[in-house]
């Protein structure tokens, strides 16, 4: 266990431990998401790989915490927790989670810490890609809900129909959207880490050229995989995504 046990429990929810793990896979969620989106993934991973889903502050388990509103805030707190661990690790990030995984890797390099063995990013344009979409995080509630329906997917009726639940969900969603929309990319040397990129075949917001631009961020291997589905292809193509992930996690370069 990491030294700061209480902080570990707050950030990592639903971990699946292994005896003598070879690798630990940290999974970061999309905007508004929680660690629950990775529930059930462990059974599809190699038996010597631990699953460590990440829950950002201000979600179901820590609603009293204020959600972070910048990538830098997340990395400043989460980075040291990863730096304390002793097990070799890889990162998987979906949408916002991809941006967080990327900047966590950069933070680890700047601090002289162990880098991830592999970086997996899904449903996210490269950090250097221009962000031209209309910002959403400060929209009035009704407009934010309508824009989410138009751009990504409608919020579930169970959330829309419960005022308190809707308030909590939108609070976290606004903070996560702020992380994306206020993010500023700074040029650094490419990471000495292989990157696997996953995109949706009908994702109207993450185009192939913005996926290919991830190749500029690695000095090692790069692989792009397109799966069937829109921005949330992790639901429609869950099996195909996990198959690709399993294959990558068994590559010789990921041995401890």
Secondary structure, 3 states (H helix, E strand, C coil): CCCCHHHHHHHECCCECCCCCCEEEEEECCCCCCHHHHCCHHHHCCCCEEEEEECCCCCHHHCCCCCCCCHHHHHHHHHHHHHHCCCCEEEEEECHHHHHHHHHHHHHHHCCCCCCCEEEEECCCCCCCCCCCCCCCCCCHHHHHHHHHHHCCCCCHHHHCCHHHHHHHHHHHHHHHHHHHCCCCCCCCCECCEEEEEEECCCCCCCHHHHHHHHHHECCCEEEEEECCCCCHHHHCHHHHHHHHHHHHCCHHHCC
